[in-house]
């Protein structure tokens, strides 16, 4: 090959290109903020033409909804893998609190996207739930650990998620010792569980 001949560029598969565009959208939001995301900004970041973006996503909202779905599946797949390995209820509780806490507290892409009502409204939640539903595992493990009914276990799981998310919002606003906050939430949940099952 002589020095004037350019090497051939290999084309990305449609799936790889789609993922690249979603990755670029994610980078833009994390680095420059949600408002700075435009289709043109994604094209520039991906080093592709503006019309190419529209071959994959009809609108900015469609792109954001697919990014949200992808990130939700990615996040909860990791959680499910951790839950699958662990059998001890207290360890499962810690994983659940920590992951809920981190999702809300860190200002990561998922928490940013989930704060946008237009995005959430367009997602097929029933379809998504089939891929990532963590709640049945937690409900089952709670039933086994405390010999409670499915209804009581579901209540415990919902209250626990709410407590960890509320603590994360407080920590995000006021700061403090993250580890201590997570430990305090776990103590709070354990105390609540004892109260609920002693009735």
N, C-alpha and C positions, 0 to 999 in steps of 0.2 A: 504494500500500500504506500503510495507516495504521500508526501507531507501535505499536499493540497486536498487530498481526499478526506472528507469528513466521515467519522465513524457513524454507522447507522444507529439511529435511536430506536430502542425497542419500545413498542407501545404497551401501555398497561392494559391488563384485562379490565373489562367493565367493572367487575367487583373491586379490584384493586384501586381503580380510579375513584370509585364511589367512596371507598374508605379514605383515600388520600384527601378528597374534598371535605369529608367530615372531620378528619384530623386538622386540616387547615382552619376550618370554622372554629373548632375547639381552641386552637392556638390563639386565634384572633380575640375570642371572647376572654380567655384567661390573661392575655397580655395587654389588651387595649380596652376591654370592657364590652358589655353586651351591646350597647348602642352603636359601637363601631362596626358591627358585623353587617356587611352588605354583600350582595352576590359579587359585585366588582372586587371587593376586598378579598373574597375567597379566591376568585380567579387570579388576582395578582399574587397572593400567597402561594397558590398552587402552580403558578407560572403557566397558566392555560388561558385560552381566549374566553371572553364573557359568554359567547353563545354555547360553549361546551358545558358550562355549569348547568344551563337550562335543559340540556339533554338528560341530566340526571335528576334535577330538582326543579319542578315548575315554579316554585316560589321560595322566598326566604323562609317562610313558615314551614313549608314541607321539609326543607333542609334541617331546620331546627327540631322539628318533630322526630325526624329519623335519627338525628344526633342524640336526642334525649332518650329515645328507645334503645339505641345502641349502648349508651352509657349506663342506663338502668340495668340492662341485661348483663353488661360487663361487671358492674358493681355487685349485683346480687348473686351472680355466678360464683364470684370469689367468696362471698358470705356462705353460700350453700356448701362450697367445698370445705370450708372450715367447720361448719356445723356437722357435716357428714362424718368428719374424722373424729370429732369429740363426743364423748358420751356423758361426762360429768356435768350435771345440771348447772352448777355454779360457774363452771368454765364457759358453758353455752351462754349463760346470762351475761358474763363479762364480754364475750364476743358480740352479743347482740347490742349491749349498751355501747360498747366502744364503736361499733360500725354506725349505729344510729347517731351517736355523738359526733363522729368524724364527718359524716355526710352533712350535717347541719353546721358544725363549727368551722370547718376549714374553708368555707367559701369556694369549694371545688366546683368543677363544671356542672355536676349534677344538681347541687344546691342552687346554683345560679339559674339553670334552666327550669328547675321545678318552681321557681318563684315567678315564672311568667305564665299567667293563666291561659293565654291563647294557645300556648304550646301544649299544656296539660290537657286542655279541652279536646284537642284533635287526636289524642292518642287512644288507640283501642286497648283499654285497660284490661278487658277480659282476656284478650289474646296474649297480652303481655304477662298477665298473672300466671298463665299456664306455664310460661317459661321460667319464672323467677319466684314463685310463691314460697317465701320462707316461713310464713305464719303457720301452716299446718305442721311443719317440723317442730317449731317452738311450742305449739299447743300440745302436740303429742308428748314431747319431752317433759312439759310441765305436768301433764296428767300423770305420767309415770313417776315423776319425782315426788309429787305431793298427794297422789291418790285422790285427785279431784275430778269433777265432771268435765266434759268437753266445754260446756258453757263457762264454768269457772276458770278453766285454763285459758280460754279465749280472752276473757276479761283481764286476766293477769298479763297476758301478752300485749294487749292494747294499752293498758295502763303503763306497763314497763316502757313501751316505745315512746309514749307521750312524755314520761318523766325524763328519759334520756334526751329527747329532742328539746324539751324546755330547758334542761340544764345546759345543753350546747348553745342555745340562743343566749342564755344568761352569760355564759363564758365568753361567747363571741363579743357581746356588748361590753362586759366589764373586765374580762381577763381573769387572771388568777392561775392557780395550780391545776392544770388539766387532769393529771393523774388523781389528785385528791378529789376533784369534782366527779370523776368517773367512779371512784371508790364510794363517795357519798351517795351517788345515785344508786349504786348496787345495794348499799345498806338500806336506803329508803325503800327500794323495791322489795328486798327481803322482809323488811318490817311490814310492808303492805301485804305481802303474800301471807305472812303469819296471821295478820289480822283478818284477812278474808277467809282463810280456811278454818279459823277457830270459831267462826260464827255457827 
